[in-house]
């Protein structure tokens, strides 16, 4: 039995916190895509964070090691 689609997406997700209040989602995505392959990004300026859904779990693990 495999992971559900939502659970599988969570294993590929990374949270970036303490974003500046003037962060622009499009520019953030452009910069991050140069570093790692991203499927989706959601920015929550009121909470000063972004949630990235990466293309693979391996990319997420590598990103969090730094």
GIZI-V845690 format. One record per run of one state. SS is the DSSP state (H for helix, E for strand, C for the rest). FROM is the first residue (numbers start at 1). LEN is the number of residues. If there is no record, write none. Layout:
ss & from & len
SS & FROM & LEN
SS & FROM & LEN
This chain:
ss & from & len
C & 1 & 4
H & 5 & 7
C & 12 & 1
E & 13 & 5
C & 18 & 7
H & 25 & 9
C & 34 & 4
E & 38 & 7
C & 45 & 4
E & 49 & 6
C & 55 & 2
H & 57 & 8
C & 65 & 2
